[in-house]
Amino acid sequence: MHWSITAPWISDPEKDNWLEPWVLGDDHDFTLIASPELNENSWQSGRSRPLRRLMNCSHASARAVRARKSGGVIALFPPLATAVAAIKTLTYSDFPIVAWDFNLGATPTGLKRWVAQRVLQNVDCFVVHSNWEREQYSRCFDIPLDRFRFVPLQRPMPATLPENRPEGTFVLAMGTAQRDYATLFEALKRTDYPAVVVSGALALEDLEVPNNVTIKQKLPYEECRQLLTEARFSVVPVKVGSGASGQVTIVDAMARGCALIVTKCPGLIDYIQPEETGLFYDPQDVTGLVRQMERLWTDTVLRNRLEKQAFAYAVQHLSEQAVADKLRIILDELA
């Protein structure tokens, strides 16, 4: 079956790719649709004007629908999936839609929710990156739970870990969305461990940065990955609230063999096996976070075990090949 793929980061279909190179067999073929009017960072952050975002998504989605031939559409991220579903609704068409990376910062309310409930009924499969999101979105949009699939977030994986990973001289924390740096900063004050925090200004607003914390901003992705290889361990402090966040940071850390301490919250419990691939602490529990940080800072054996087991788990479950296998299963069901 033929599938067109629309995503905000596709600018050159000849050079860009998604998961399609890893889909095994000859049952499905794919066309990537260029979206020059879309910019992933701007429309996800809401910096572009709402009307312009709507028009740009509509244009990109229309191209994807035209390119599907007699097949279906895979739309990455909610704005594109919603636009494709709207075209299907308004044209009374019948073709399968897979809404991949269907991650909402917050569920809509009022008129937006009413419209979304009706349009999204025409999406055949929603792929989300936590089980918590399945239940939240099913209730919000009044769509059967079995149409929402949990597929873990994938990231590129190195073939192996370095044999002699440096011990690391600092604690690392990265990310902006829904981060709880207030709890982390209080814990770092009590431990006095050197730390590097990579985050946007919004997540640090109104917070007093401890003297042992260095703030870095707007780093290229390669520099962030390099920090993961140099840190002693990484902390992912997340606020428990309206949405799921932190999965990208967790999977990147696993892929680089960086031990993890993570807030125990609904969006992240699918990725960590306690004491096997990482450590949990309860939300806003400064004492609990200090305890886990002290364990990883001082216990080399524990830290090395978590590093190796997390990397092995990531290769088996979070690699592009592992997730492409799950994509193929979904496409087989819809073909």
KACORZI-V195384 format. One record per pair of residues at least 6 apart in sequence whose ideal C-beta (glycine too) atoms are under 6 Angstrom apart, sorted by sequence separation. I is the first residue (numbers start at 0). J is the second residue. D is the distance in Angstrom with one decimal. If there is no record, write none. Layout:
I:J:D + I:J:D
//
This chain:
9:15:5.0 + 41:47:4.7 + 74:80:4.1 + 127:133:5.8 + 261:267:5.4 + 271:277:4.1 + 273:279:5.5 + 281:287:5.4 + 137:144:4.4 + 187:194:5.2 + 237:244:5.7 + 252:259:5.4 + 280:287:4.0 + 295:302:5.2 + 107:115:5.6 + 237:245:4.8 + 280:288:4.5 + 63:72:5.0 + 74:83:4.7 + 19:29:4.1 + 42:52:5.0 + 137:147:5.6 + 235:245:4.7 + 261:271:5.5 + 72:83:5.1 + 172:183:5.8 + 280:291:5.2 + 84:96:5.9 + 4:17:5.9 + 83:96:5.6 + 235:248:5.3 + 278:291:4.7 + 133:147:4.0 + 235:249:5.8 + 133:149:5.8 + 196:212:5.8 + 261:277:5.6 + 263:279:4.0 + 37:55:5.4 + 80:98:3.5 + 193:211:5.5 + 194:212:4.7 + 195:213:5.0 + 196:214:5.4 + 197:215:4.8 + 259:277:3.8 + 260:278:4.8 + 261:279:5.9 + 263:281:5.7 + 12:31:3.9 + 36:55:4.3 + 60:79:5.8 + 130:149:4.9 + 233:252:4.7 + 127:147:5.9 + 191:211:5.6 + 262:282:5.6 + 12:33:5.5 + 119:140:5.2 + 125:146:6.0 + 188:209:4.9 + 197:218:5.7 + 249:270:5.1 + 9:31:5.2 + 37:59:5.7 + 56:78:4.7 + 60:82:3.8 + 64:86:5.3 + 125:147:4.7 + 126:148:5.2 + 170:192:5.2 + 180:202:5.9 + 187:209:5.3 + 245:267:5.5 + 10:33:6.0 + 56:79:5.6 + 60:83:4.5 + 71:94:5.2 + 175:198:5.0 + 243:266:2.8 + 9:33:5.6 + 71:95:3.7 + 72:96:5.3 + 73:97:4.6 + 74:98:5.7 + 75:99:5.0 + 76:100:5.1 + 77:101:5.6 + 98:122:4.9 + 101:125:4.6 + 116:140:5.1 + 126:150:5.0 + 128:152:4.6 + 169:193:4.3 + 170:194:4.2 + 171:195:5.3 + 172:196:4.8 + 173:197:4.3 + 175:199:3.9 + 178:202:4.5 + 187:211:6.0 + 233:257:4.9 + 4:29:5.7 + 9:34:5.5 + 34:59:4.2 + 57:82:5.2 + 75:100:4.9 + 115:140:6.0 + 116:141:5.4 + 169:194:5.7 + 181:206:5.9 + 184:209:5.4 + 187:212:5.9 + 227:252:5.5 + 237:262:4.3 + 239:264:4.6 + 56:82:4.3 + 60:86:5.9 + 73:99:5.8 + 77:103:5.9 + 96:122:4.8 + 101:127:5.3 + 169:195:5.3 + 180:206:5.8 + 232:258:4.1 + 233:259:5.5 + 234:260:4.7 + 235:261:4.6 + 236:262:5.6 + 0:27:5.4 + 1:28:5.5 + 2:29:5.2 + 3:30:4.9 + 4:31:5.1 + 5:32:4.6 + 7:34:5.8 + 96:123:5.5 + 97:124:4.9 + 98:125:4.7 + 99:126:4.5 + 175:202:4.5 + 228:255:5.3 + 230:257:5.8 + 237:264:5.5 + 95:123:4.6 + 227:255:3.9 + 3:32:5.5 + 7:37:4.1 + 32:62:5.1 + 88:118:5.6 + 227:257:4.5 + 8:39:4.8 + 32:63:4.6 + 260:291:4.8 + 7:39:4.0 + 276:308:5.3 + 85:118:5.1 + 88:121:5.3 + 106:139:4.4 + 275:308:5.5 + 276:309:4.2 + 32:66:5.7 + 84:118:4.9 + 87:121:4.7 + 84:119:5.7 + 30:66:5.1 + 276:312:5.0 + 81:118:6.0 + 84:121:4.6 + 258:295:5.7 + 84:122:5.1 + 239:282:4.6 + 258:302:4.8 + 258:305:4.3 + 258:306:5.1 + 256:306:4.5 + 183:234:5.9 + 183:236:4.4 + 5:59:5.5 + 182:236:5.5 + 256:310:4.8 + 171:226:5.6 + 253:309:4.3 + 179:236:4.2 + 5:63:3.8 + 178:236:6.0 + 179:237:5.9 + 171:230:3.6 + 179:238:4.6 + 254:313:5.2 + 3:63:4.5 + 177:237:5.6 + 253:313:3.8 + 169:230:5.8 + 177:238:4.7 + 171:233:4.6 + 172:234:4.8 + 3:66:4.2 + 167:230:4.9 + 232:295:4.6 + 3:67:4.5 + 167:231:3.2 + 1:68:4.7 + 177:244:4.2 + 250:317:5.1 + 2:70:5.4 + 176:244:4.4 + 1:70:3.5 + 2:71:5.4 + 3:72:5.3 + 4:73:4.7 + 5:74:5.3 + 6:75:3.9 + 0:70:4.9 + 2:73:5.4 + 5:79:5.3 + 174:248:4.8 + 173:248:5.2 + 164:256:5.9 + 152:246:4.6 + 154:250:4.6 + 160:256:4.3 + 154:251:5.7 + 152:250:5.4 + 156:254:5.2 + 186:285:5.2 + 190:289:5.9 + 154:254:5.4 + 185:285:4.8 + 189:289:5.2 + 182:283:5.2 + 186:288:4.3 + 190:292:5.7 + 182:285:5.6 + 186:289:4.8 + 132:243:5.5 + 129:243:4.7 + 128:246:5.3 + 131:265:3.5 + 131:266:5.5 + 105:241:4.3 + 105:242:5.7 + 129:266:4.5 + 104:242:5.0 + 130:269:5.7 + 129:269:5.3 + 160:310:5.3 + 156:314:5.4 + 156:318:4.5 + 153:317:5.7 + 151:316:6.0 + 151:317:5.4 + 153:319:5.2 + 153:322:3.8 + 150:325:4.9 + 124:329:5.6 + 123:333:5.7 + 95:333:4.2 + 21:319:5.1 + 21:320:4.9 + 22:323:5.1 + 21:323:3.4 + 27:330:5.2 + 18:323:4.4 + 22:327:5.1 + 18:326:5.4 + 0:334:4.2
//
